[in-house]
Amino acid sequence: MAGAHDDLGSRVAAQSGECSVIPDLDVIGFRFGIRDGDFWGHRGFAHSLAFAALLAFVIVVLGFRHGVTGMHALTMWLYLFLATASHGLLDAMTDGGLGVALYAPFDNHRYFFPSTQCPTLILAALTVMAAGCKQMSKTAPVSRAMPMMLEAYAASPQRYKAERHKLEIIASEAELQKSWDSTVAFCDTIQCEVVSSTITTRTGDSVPSGTISLRVAPEDLKKLLTYTEKLGKLAQHTTELEDKTTVVVDTEAKIKNLTTFRDNLRGMLSKPCGQKSQTY
C-alpha cells in the first residue's frame, strides 16, 4: 500500500529529526552538578560518534529491524547514525563551550574543527530541512516551525560571567583549625558548595595554613564574604571577572527550546505532505 509506505517514511523522517537533537538532552546534567568538561557533560559522550552509532543501533533494532521499503536495515542504521552524528560534527564547527568529545568514551578530549565559524542556528535549520517534506506549501507546519525555533534559540541568555573572589585572612595558629571548620560549617547554611579544602600544620620553618575553595550563589556571596572577613585580619581581597558564556548553558531555556522544536517537528510530520496514492 502506498499510503502505508508514506506513513512509514514519515516515521523515518521524524526519527531522524529527533536523533539530530537528542544529543543536546545532556544539558539535563547541569541540574545534577555535572560540569561541561565531564564525561556526561554538555557536548560530551552524547555528542560522540560512538553515541550516534549506539543510538542508531537501538532505534533500528526496536523499530526498524526489517528495514523499510527500499532501504535495508543496515542502510537505515547508517542514515540514523549520520543524522545523530551531524549534531556533534556541526557543534565542532562552532566556537561554543569546551569543544566536542567526538571520540568518547575512548578519548574525552574536546575537539574543534579548524574552522569554527558555523553559527548555532545553522544546526537548527539543517535539522528541520532534513526532516521536512519534499513538497511543502508556504503555510505548511515547517514554515511555521522554523521561525518559532529560531526565536527560541535567540531567546537564550547571551552572557554569563563568573565572579571570583580571593581572600587572604591572617589568623593565629591556635585559631586556624577553628576558623577553617567554621567557614565550612557556615557554607552549609547558605547556597554554597565546598569545591576543595586543605589545611597544613607547622613543619620545620613553614607556617600552618588553610585553603578553602567555595562555589556560592550570587545572592549569598555578600553573606559569605562578611562572615569570613570576621575570622581574622583581612590581608588581601582581589576580585576577578571571567566570561563563561561559551561554557555555561542555561538548562531550562535549552530544554524549552528543544521541546518547542520537537513539538513543531512532530506537528509537521503528523500532517500529509501532499497527495497519497491509495492504489492497492
Secondary structure by P-SEA (a helix, b strand, c coil): caaaaaaaaaaaaaaaaaaaccccccccccccccccccccccccccccaaaaaaaaaaaaaaccccccccccaaaaaaaaaaaaaaaaaaaaacccccccccccccccbbbbcccccccaaaaaaaaaaaacccccccccaaaaaaaaaaaaaaacccbbbbbbbbbbbbbcccaaaaaaaaaaaaaaaccccccbbbbbccccccccbbbbbbbbcccaaaaaaaaaaacccccbbbbbbbbccccccaaaaaaaaaaaaaaaaaaaaacccccccccc
